[in-house]
């Protein structure tokens, strides 16, 4: 259960990254534009002739400021669309459109209820008895001020509806509205009722958010310390985005009236103040969720890097120095700390615990000193310059960062040096002679943790298989889609040259088929489980890289041919009936490479003369494929077989098929299992060949036709 929760939270956190990624450019536009159009700044630096009203630069900077401001002003709908895209598994463009529609419908429905109850008046103004700031203009709609939370509610909900219904098959009369077209329809209906419900629910939720925000702000500096510690501690789990975003973007991080508008969330408050000409000093209560990052990202972690360099082995100092210098500069200029943090997290978790405490304290110290420097993404020199130095000491108190930062540099340096030497920690440059000097990443940490967990609870095999499949397909970033039919894992990749056939076969695949950027890996009926495990793995390991190429094994010596087995007597033959009516053919003539080469097992196929499938023998239905094109069966005496209608018909998403049985059902010989539209399959699939595959090769081999030509359903077709 805990793992499932973690997986869900990680998926949500990753979905936040798409809308969050736009914030840096929005912040830069707003920061530069607002800074150099501010009358005080222009007068202070004597720039009236260059940047004063009426100049070309002033006009351009005003446009930049407005361009950045519009993004912050529309973050709810940006989050709605971005989260839906991030959490949708396929056809993400449909999820994006559906989320935008659902967002507008939800607020329109809420607005209608507000008007019906008199809280919004006929002239579209807010009733005087409504608490100021609780109702606002949301994309031209007077609705409840739900902020980013409203967008997240829409994004997550639409993503669920999309993943649930984007392959739905409707009755023939409504078939045009099936599949992905159904998603915006169901989203509209659902969020109309959600909008109505929000009228009653959101005020309660909003009061809870304000109460939580009050609790956080009410704890003062200790609350800031706890926030900073938790945020850094969640870094290894990838859950820090889920944690800090409410403080940055919602009422949990505080609320403030700025120029007549209620602004919620620490980052939103800062940028609203940045755009306002009426602010003397930015709110340190708002910026306490990020101002402290400048202290340890620009100063502290470079001190840690210097400690690791100074304690490296002499023969490895040169290599370690180059790596650590690069990591230190990355942290200083961009605020990206992964190369340093994950390196000592991987080899010396003790140092990460120290980092968590020191970083948490930095947030508190910045709050105590009234430092109010904003940021767009992380606490590097670029953000410090734009949102601290350019805004002036009077507004930001940015100069306090320098002396505190210098102290932090030496704190990190001496503490890390002592611990590395005292406990002989294997930081970069102190590895064993046979170990490569390198910086580690989040993927390395996850792989190690997964291996340890797998060894402890017996889950290593599935994780390892999924990891190998991922790497053999060129890594997570190379995989663009994952699907499966009855026997094959079907993946699309960006670069087919990165696919390692040998590694895929090592996972149990009996064959690999590559067509352009499409890769089919033949596993047999167990492919559904493999697909599910792979999707879960990809959801938690988005940065897993390609597998290293391994040298091909020397060709095996051709085995000596054994004497042909004696022909079976009639008494030894096991006869099997045809489920189909039509022209009977051996499997080797199948119009598909994987089936014809018997990768999934031996069998036969029929070009059908009608669209009906019957039970060939008394059997149990072991599985009905989701897309209805295939049925797995087991006879009374244990023979496992697969009935597969057409080639590549998994892509039809169930259209043209009608199944009359379900998983676990027992059927008699001659019972109708399925009907299919043969003309539709011919028109929309490579072939309508109906295959019967015996999937257990230890059970069934050397299948022979009883006769050639036409066969009727229920007649003997083959023996083995």
CORNOR-V964157 format. One record per residue. OMEGA is omega in whole degrees, 0 to 359 (* if undefined). D_FIRST is the distance of its C-alpha to the first C-alpha in Angstrom with 1 decimal. Layout:
omega=OMEGA d_first=D_FIRST
omega=OMEGA d_first=D_FIRST
//
This chain:
omega=180 d_first=0.0
omega=179 d_first=3.8
omega=179 d_first=5.4
omega=178 d_first=5.1
omega=178 d_first=6.3
omega=180 d_first=8.7
omega=179 d_first=9.8
omega=180 d_first=10.7
omega=177 d_first=12.4
omega=178 d_first=14.2
omega=178 d_first=15.4
omega=179 d_first=16.7
omega=179 d_first=18.3
omega=180 d_first=20.0
omega=177 d_first=21.3
omega=189 d_first=22.9
omega=180 d_first=25.0
omega=177 d_first=27.3
omega=179 d_first=28.7
omega=183 d_first=28.6
omega=180 d_first=30.7
omega=184 d_first=33.5
omega=179 d_first=33.8
omega=181 d_first=35.8
omega=177 d_first=38.5
omega=179 d_first=38.6
omega=179 d_first=38.9
omega=178 d_first=41.6
omega=180 d_first=43.6
omega=182 d_first=43.4
omega=180 d_first=43.9
omega=181 d_first=47.0
omega=182 d_first=48.4
omega=181 d_first=48.1
omega=187 d_first=49.4
omega=169 d_first=52.5
omega=178 d_first=53.4
omega=184 d_first=53.2
omega=180 d_first=56.7
omega=179 d_first=56.4
omega=181 d_first=55.2
omega=180 d_first=58.0
omega=182 d_first=60.6
omega=184 d_first=59.3
omega=177 d_first=59.6
omega=186 d_first=62.7
omega=184 d_first=61.3
omega=182 d_first=62.9
omega=183 d_first=64.9
omega=188 d_first=61.9
omega=182 d_first=59.0
omega=178 d_first=60.8
omega=178 d_first=60.8
omega=178 d_first=62.4
omega=180 d_first=61.7
omega=181 d_first=59.9
omega=178 d_first=57.3
omega=178 d_first=56.6
omega=180 d_first=56.0
omega=180 d_first=53.7
omega=175 d_first=51.7
omega=177 d_first=51.5
omega=178 d_first=50.0
omega=180 d_first=47.5
omega=180 d_first=46.5
omega=179 d_first=46.2
omega=177 d_first=44.1
omega=183 d_first=41.6
omega=182 d_first=41.6
omega=178 d_first=40.9
omega=178 d_first=37.6
omega=179 d_first=36.5
omega=181 d_first=37.9
omega=181 d_first=35.8
omega=180 d_first=32.4
omega=181 d_first=30.6
omega=176 d_first=31.7
omega=177 d_first=31.2
omega=179 d_first=27.6
omega=181 d_first=27.2
omega=183 d_first=28.6
omega=179 d_first=27.1
omega=178 d_first=23.4
omega=178 d_first=24.1
omega=184 d_first=25.6
omega=184 d_first=22.8
omega=177 d_first=20.0
omega=183 d_first=22.2
omega=181 d_first=21.8
omega=177 d_first=25.5
omega=186 d_first=28.7
omega=179 d_first=27.8
omega=177 d_first=31.3
omega=178 d_first=30.7
omega=180 d_first=27.6
omega=179 d_first=29.8
omega=181 d_first=32.6
omega=180 d_first=30.4
omega=178 d_first=28.8
omega=178 d_first=32.3
omega=182 d_first=33.5
omega=179 d_first=30.6
omega=180 d_first=31.1
omega=180 d_first=34.8
omega=180 d_first=34.4
omega=181 d_first=32.0
omega=177 d_first=34.4
omega=179 d_first=37.4
omega=177 d_first=36.0
omega=179 d_first=35.3
omega=179 d_first=38.8
omega=179 d_first=40.4
omega=178 d_first=39.0
omega=179 d_first=40.1
omega=180 d_first=43.6
omega=181 d_first=43.7
omega=175 d_first=42.9
omega=179 d_first=45.5
omega=169 d_first=43.2
omega=186 d_first=44.4
omega=184 d_first=48.1
omega=179 d_first=50.2
omega=177 d_first=51.2
omega=173 d_first=47.5
omega=183 d_first=47.7
omega=179 d_first=45.4
omega=182 d_first=46.7
omega=183 d_first=48.1
omega=179 d_first=46.0
omega=179 d_first=42.7
omega=184 d_first=41.1
omega=176 d_first=42.1
omega=183 d_first=39.6
omega=175 d_first=37.1
omega=184 d_first=38.7
omega=177 d_first=39.5
omega=181 d_first=40.7
omega=181 d_first=37.7
omega=178 d_first=39.2
omega=182 d_first=42.2
omega=175 d_first=40.4
omega=186 d_first=40.8
omega=178 d_first=37.3
omega=180 d_first=34.9
omega=182 d_first=34.2
omega=178 d_first=30.4
omega=181 d_first=30.7
omega=179 d_first=28.1
omega=179 d_first=25.4
omega=178 d_first=27.2
omega=180 d_first=27.1
omega=177 d_first=23.4
omega=179 d_first=22.8
omega=184 d_first=25.0
omega=181 d_first=23.7
omega=181 d_first=20.0
omega=180 d_first=21.2
omega=177 d_first=23.8
omega=177 d_first=21.6
omega=180 d_first=19.3
omega=180 d_first=22.6
omega=181 d_first=24.0
omega=180 d_first=21.3
omega=192 d_first=21.4
omega=188 d_first=25.2
omega=175 d_first=27.0
omega=184 d_first=27.8
omega=177 d_first=28.7
omega=180 d_first=31.9
omega=175 d_first=34.2
omega=186 d_first=37.3
omega=182 d_first=40.3
omega=181 d_first=42.0
omega=188 d_first=39.2
omega=179 d_first=38.1
omega=183 d_first=39.3
omega=180 d_first=36.5
omega=178 d_first=33.8
omega=184 d_first=31.4
omega=179 d_first=31.0
omega=182 d_first=33.8
omega=187 d_first=31.7
omega=178 d_first=29.1
omega=179 d_first=31.5
omega=181 d_first=32.8
omega=178 d_first=29.6
omega=179 d_first=28.6
omega=182 d_first=32.0
omega=183 d_first=31.7
omega=186 d_first=28.2
omega=167 d_first=29.1
omega=179 d_first=32.4
omega=175 d_first=30.6
omega=178 d_first=28.1
omega=177 d_first=31.2
omega=181 d_first=32.7
omega=182 d_first=29.6
omega=177 d_first=29.5
omega=182 d_first=33.0
omega=187 d_first=31.6
omega=190 d_first=28.1
omega=178 d_first=28.9
omega=178 d_first=31.5
omega=178 d_first=29.0
omega=181 d_first=26.3
omega=177 d_first=29.2
omega=177 d_first=30.4
omega=179 d_first=26.9
omega=179 d_first=26.9
omega=178 d_first=30.5
omega=177 d_first=29.6
omega=177 d_first=26.8
omega=177 d_first=29.2
omega=177 d_first=31.8
omega=180 d_first=29.6
omega=181 d_first=29.0
omega=181 d_first=32.7
omega=178 d_first=33.8
omega=173 d_first=32.4
omega=186 d_first=34.8
omega=178 d_first=34.8
omega=177 d_first=32.1
omega=178 d_first=29.7
omega=178 d_first=30.7
omega=181 d_first=30.1
omega=177 d_first=26.6
omega=183 d_first=25.9
omega=180 d_first=27.4
omega=181 d_first=25.5
omega=182 d_first=22.0
omega=180 d_first=23.0
omega=181 d_first=24.2
omega=181 d_first=21.4
omega=182 d_first=18.8
omega=182 d_first=21.1
omega=183 d_first=19.6
omega=182 d_first=16.1
omega=184 d_first=17.9
omega=183 d_first=16.6
omega=178 d_first=20.1
omega=179 d_first=21.2
omega=184 d_first=18.6
omega=190 d_first=19.8
omega=187 d_first=23.6
omega=177 d_first=24.3
omega=179 d_first=24.4
omega=180 d_first=26.8
omega=195 d_first=28.9
omega=183 d_first=29.0
omega=180 d_first=28.4
omega=176 d_first=29.8
omega=180 d_first=27.3
omega=179 d_first=29.6
omega=179 d_first=32.7
omega=181 d_first=35.2
omega=174 d_first=38.9
omega=180 d_first=41.9
omega=180 d_first=43.6
omega=176 d_first=46.7
omega=180 d_first=46.0
omega=175 d_first=42.4
omega=181 d_first=39.1
omega=182 d_first=37.0
omega=177 d_first=33.4
omega=185 d_first=31.4
omega=182 d_first=32.9
omega=179 d_first=33.6
omega=178 d_first=35.0
omega=180 d_first=37.2
omega=184 d_first=38.6
omega=174 d_first=39.5
omega=176 d_first=41.0
omega=178 d_first=43.1
omega=182 d_first=43.9
omega=183 d_first=45.4
omega=177 d_first=47.2
omega=190 d_first=50.8
omega=184 d_first=50.6
omega=179 d_first=48.3
omega=178 d_first=49.9
omega=178 d_first=46.8
omega=183 d_first=43.3
omega=176 d_first=40.8
omega=175 d_first=39.2
omega=178 d_first=36.8
omega=185 d_first=35.5
omega=182 d_first=35.7
omega=179 d_first=34.1
omega=180 d_first=30.8
omega=184 d_first=32.3
omega=181 d_first=35.9
omega=182 d_first=35.0
omega=180 d_first=33.7
omega=183 d_first=37.3
omega=185 d_first=38.0
omega=179 d_first=35.5
omega=181 d_first=35.3
omega=186 d_first=39.1
omega=188 d_first=40.2
omega=183 d_first=37.5
omega=171 d_first=35.7
omega=174 d_first=39.1
omega=176 d_first=40.1
omega=178 d_first=37.2
omega=178 d_first=38.3
omega=178 d_first=41.8
omega=179 d_first=40.7
omega=178 d_first=38.9
omega=183 d_first=42.0
omega=181 d_first=44.4
omega=179 d_first=42.6
omega=176 d_first=42.3
omega=183 d_first=44.5
omega=183 d_first=47.9
omega=181 d_first=47.7
omega=185 d_first=44.3
omega=183 d_first=45.2
omega=180 d_first=46.5
omega=181 d_first=43.4
omega=181 d_first=41.1
omega=179 d_first=43.3
omega=180 d_first=43.2
omega=184 d_first=39.4
omega=176 d_first=38.9
omega=177 d_first=41.7
omega=180 d_first=40.0
omega=180 d_first=36.7
omega=179 d_first=38.5
omega=177 d_first=40.4
omega=179 d_first=37.3
omega=183 d_first=35.8
omega=188 d_first=39.1
omega=185 d_first=40.0
omega=185 d_first=36.8
omega=177 d_first=34.3
omega=188 d_first=32.0
omega=186 d_first=30.8
omega=183 d_first=28.5
omega=179 d_first=31.2
omega=186 d_first=31.9
omega=184 d_first=28.6
omega=177 d_first=26.7
omega=178 d_first=29.7
omega=173 d_first=29.6
omega=182 d_first=25.8
omega=187 d_first=25.9
omega=185 d_first=28.8
omega=182 d_first=29.0
omega=179 d_first=25.9
omega=180 d_first=28.3
omega=178 d_first=30.1
omega=177 d_first=27.1
omega=176 d_first=26.6
omega=179 d_first=30.2
omega=180 d_first=29.8
omega=181 d_first=27.1
omega=182 d_first=29.4
omega=179 d_first=32.5
omega=177 d_first=31.0
omega=179 d_first=29.7
omega=180 d_first=33.2
omega=176 d_first=34.7
omega=182 d_first=33.1
omega=181 d_first=34.6
omega=178 d_first=38.0
omega=178 d_first=38.3
omega=180 d_first=37.7
omega=183 d_first=40.2
omega=178 d_first=42.8
omega=176 d_first=42.4
omega=185 d_first=41.6
omega=178 d_first=40.7
omega=180 d_first=40.2
omega=176 d_first=38.0
omega=178 d_first=36.2
omega=184 d_first=34.8
omega=183 d_first=32.2
omega=190 d_first=32.6
omega=177 d_first=35.2
omega=183 d_first=37.8
omega=181 d_first=41.6
omega=178 d_first=41.9
omega=178 d_first=40.0
omega=181 d_first=41.8
omega=186 d_first=45.1
omega=188 d_first=44.5
omega=176 d_first=42.7
omega=185 d_first=44.3
omega=182 d_first=47.7
omega=183 d_first=48.9
omega=176 d_first=48.1
omega=179 d_first=50.2
omega=183 d_first=49.8
omega=181 d_first=50.8
omega=191 d_first=47.7
omega=186 d_first=45.1
omega=186 d_first=46.3
omega=185 d_first=45.1
omega=177 d_first=47.7
omega=181 d_first=45.8
omega=186 d_first=43.2
omega=180 d_first=45.8
omega=178 d_first=46.7
omega=179 d_first=43.2
omega=179 d_first=42.1
omega=177 d_first=44.8
omega=180 d_first=43.7
omega=178 d_first=40.2
omega=182 d_first=41.5
omega=176 d_first=43.2
omega=179 d_first=40.3
omega=184 d_first=38.0
omega=185 d_first=40.8
omega=180 d_first=41.8
omega=180 d_first=38.4
omega=179 d_first=37.0
omega=180 d_first=40.3
omega=184 d_first=40.3
omega=179 d_first=36.7
omega=181 d_first=37.2
omega=185 d_first=40.4
omega=184 d_first=39.5
omega=178 d_first=36.4
omega=182 d_first=37.6
omega=186 d_first=34.6
omega=176 d_first=34.5
omega=182 d_first=34.7
omega=183 d_first=36.3
omega=179 d_first=39.7
omega=180 d_first=39.0
omega=171 d_first=37.3
omega=186 d_first=38.7
omega=182 d_first=41.7
omega=181 d_first=39.9
omega=181 d_first=37.0
omega=173 d_first=37.3
omega=184 d_first=37.6
omega=169 d_first=35.1
omega=184 d_first=32.9
omega=183 d_first=29.2
omega=176 d_first=26.8
omega=180 d_first=23.1
omega=179 d_first=22.8
omega=180 d_first=24.3
omega=179 d_first=21.8
omega=180 d_first=18.8
omega=178 d_first=20.5
omega=180 d_first=21.1
omega=179 d_first=17.7
omega=179 d_first=16.3
omega=179 d_first=19.1
omega=178 d_first=18.5
omega=180 d_first=14.9
omega=179 d_first=15.9
omega=182 d_first=18.7
omega=187 d_first=16.7
omega=175 d_first=14.1
omega=182 d_first=16.2
omega=186 d_first=14.5
omega=187 d_first=17.5
omega=182 d_first=19.4
omega=178 d_first=17.4
omega=181 d_first=16.9
omega=179 d_first=20.6
omega=179 d_first=21.8
omega=179 d_first=20.2
omega=180 d_first=21.6
omega=178 d_first=24.9
omega=180 d_first=25.1
omega=182 d_first=24.5
omega=179 d_first=27.1
omega=176 d_first=29.5
omega=177 d_first=29.4
omega=180 d_first=30.6
omega=184 d_first=27.4
omega=183 d_first=24.9
omega=181 d_first=27.7
omega=182 d_first=29.9
omega=182 d_first=27.6
omega=176 d_first=28.4
omega=179 d_first=26.7
omega=176 d_first=24.7
omega=179 d_first=25.4
omega=168 d_first=26.2
omega=185 d_first=28.7
omega=185 d_first=28.9
omega=190 d_first=29.5
omega=168 d_first=29.3
omega=184 d_first=27.0
omega=182 d_first=28.9
omega=169 d_first=28.7
omega=181 d_first=31.0
omega=178 d_first=31.8
omega=182 d_first=33.9
omega=183 d_first=36.0
omega=181 d_first=36.5
omega=180 d_first=38.4
omega=182 d_first=35.2
omega=181 d_first=33.8
omega=183 d_first=34.1
omega=183 d_first=34.9
omega=179 d_first=35.0
omega=177 d_first=31.6
omega=179 d_first=30.2
omega=178 d_first=32.0
omega=178 d_first=30.7
omega=180 d_first=27.2
omega=178 d_first=28.7
omega=178 d_first=30.3
omega=179 d_first=33.7
omega=178 d_first=35.1
omega=181 d_first=34.8
omega=180 d_first=36.7
omega=177 d_first=37.4
omega=185 d_first=39.2
omega=177 d_first=39.7
omega=176 d_first=36.3
omega=180 d_first=34.6
omega=176 d_first=33.0
omega=180 d_first=32.3
omega=187 d_first=30.6
omega=179 d_first=31.3
omega=187 d_first=28.5
omega=186 d_first=29.3
omega=180 d_first=27.2
omega=185 d_first=24.0
omega=180 d_first=24.1
omega=178 d_first=21.5
omega=179 d_first=18.8
omega=179 d_first=20.3
omega=181 d_first=20.5
omega=178 d_first=16.8
omega=181 d_first=15.9
omega=179 d_first=18.6
omega=177 d_first=17.6
omega=180 d_first=14.2
omega=180 d_first=16.2
omega=180 d_first=18.7
omega=183 d_first=16.4
omega=181 d_first=15.4
omega=186 d_first=18.9
omega=183 d_first=21.5
omega=181 d_first=24.2
omega=185 d_first=24.2
omega=181 d_first=27.9
omega=178 d_first=30.0
omega=177 d_first=30.6
omega=180 d_first=33.8
omega=178 d_first=36.5
omega=180 d_first=37.4
omega=180 d_first=40.9
omega=179 d_first=41.6
omega=178 d_first=42.3
omega=182 d_first=46.0
omega=181 d_first=46.9
omega=178 d_first=46.7
omega=183 d_first=50.0
omega=182 d_first=50.7
omega=177 d_first=50.4
omega=180 d_first=53.4
omega=178 d_first=53.7
omega=178 d_first=53.4
omega=182 d_first=55.9
omega=179 d_first=54.9
omega=180 d_first=53.5
omega=180 d_first=55.9
omega=181 d_first=55.7
omega=173 d_first=53.8
omega=179 d_first=55.9
omega=181 d_first=55.2
omega=181 d_first=53.8
omega=184 d_first=51.2
omega=174 d_first=50.1
omega=183 d_first=46.9
omega=181 d_first=47.7
omega=185 d_first=45.1
omega=179 d_first=45.9
omega=173 d_first=45.4
omega=188 d_first=42.8
omega=171 d_first=44.9
omega=180 d_first=48.5
omega=183 d_first=50.2
omega=184 d_first=51.4
omega=181 d_first=50.0
omega=172 d_first=49.3
omega=184 d_first=48.0
omega=181 d_first=44.7
omega=178 d_first=46.4
omega=183 d_first=48.0
omega=182 d_first=44.7
omega=179 d_first=44.6
omega=186 d_first=41.5
omega=184 d_first=41.5
omega=179 d_first=38.2
omega=184 d_first=39.2
omega=179 d_first=42.9
omega=176 d_first=42.1
omega=178 d_first=40.0
omega=183 d_first=36.9
omega=181 d_first=34.7
omega=179 d_first=37.1
omega=180 d_first=40.6
omega=180 d_first=41.8
omega=175 d_first=44.0
omega=182 d_first=44.2
omega=167 d_first=46.3
omega=194 d_first=47.7
omega=173 d_first=47.3
omega=172 d_first=50.2
omega=185 d_first=48.0
omega=182 d_first=44.5
omega=177 d_first=43.3
omega=180 d_first=41.1
omega=175 d_first=41.7
omega=182 d_first=40.0
omega=179 d_first=42.2
omega=171 d_first=41.5
omega=188 d_first=39.7
omega=172 d_first=36.1
omega=178 d_first=32.4
omega=181 d_first=30.5
omega=174 d_first=27.5
omega=171 d_first=26.3
omega=183 d_first=27.7
omega=184 d_first=27.0
omega=181 d_first=25.6
omega=169 d_first=28.9
omega=185 d_first=30.9
omega=184 d_first=33.2
omega=179 d_first=32.2
omega=175 d_first=31.5
omega=185 d_first=30.5
omega=173 d_first=32.5
omega=180 d_first=33.2
omega=181 d_first=36.7
omega=179 d_first=37.5
omega=169 d_first=38.5
omega=178 d_first=35.4
omega=181 d_first=36.5
omega=179 d_first=33.7
omega=182 d_first=34.9
omega=174 d_first=33.9
omega=187 d_first=35.9
omega=185 d_first=35.8
omega=178 d_first=37.9
omega=178 d_first=39.5
omega=181 d_first=38.7
omega=180 d_first=36.1
omega=173 d_first=35.6
omega=181 d_first=31.8
omega=179 d_first=33.1
omega=176 d_first=34.6
omega=175 d_first=31.2
omega=179 d_first=32.3
omega=181 d_first=35.7
omega=182 d_first=38.5
omega=174 d_first=36.4
omega=185 d_first=36.1
omega=184 d_first=34.1
omega=182 d_first=35.0
omega=180 d_first=32.5
omega=182 d_first=28.7
omega=177 d_first=26.3
omega=183 d_first=27.3
omega=175 d_first=30.7
omega=182 d_first=33.8
omega=177 d_first=36.8
omega=176 d_first=40.5
omega=179 d_first=42.8
omega=177 d_first=44.1
omega=178 d_first=41.3
omega=180 d_first=40.6
omega=190 d_first=37.3
omega=166 d_first=37.7
omega=178 d_first=40.2
omega=180 d_first=40.4
omega=186 d_first=42.8
omega=180 d_first=44.7
omega=178 d_first=46.7
omega=180 d_first=43.6
omega=178 d_first=42.0
omega=184 d_first=45.3
omega=189 d_first=45.5
omega=180 d_first=41.9
omega=181 d_first=40.9
omega=182 d_first=42.7
omega=176 d_first=43.7
omega=179 d_first=43.4
omega=180 d_first=43.5
omega=188 d_first=41.6
omega=170 d_first=40.2
omega=186 d_first=39.3
omega=174 d_first=37.5
omega=194 d_first=37.0
omega=178 d_first=33.8
omega=184 d_first=34.1
omega=176 d_first=37.0
omega=179 d_first=37.4
omega=190 d_first=38.2
omega=174 d_first=40.3
omega=178 d_first=42.6
omega=178 d_first=46.1
omega=180 d_first=45.9
omega=179 d_first=49.4
omega=174 d_first=50.7
omega=181 d_first=52.7
omega=174 d_first=54.9
omega=180 d_first=55.2
omega=185 d_first=55.6
omega=177 d_first=54.1
omega=177 d_first=51.9
omega=176 d_first=50.9
omega=181 d_first=47.5
omega=177 d_first=47.6
omega=176 d_first=50.2
omega=183 d_first=49.9
omega=184 d_first=48.8
omega=170 d_first=47.9
omega=179 d_first=48.0
omega=* d_first=46.4
//
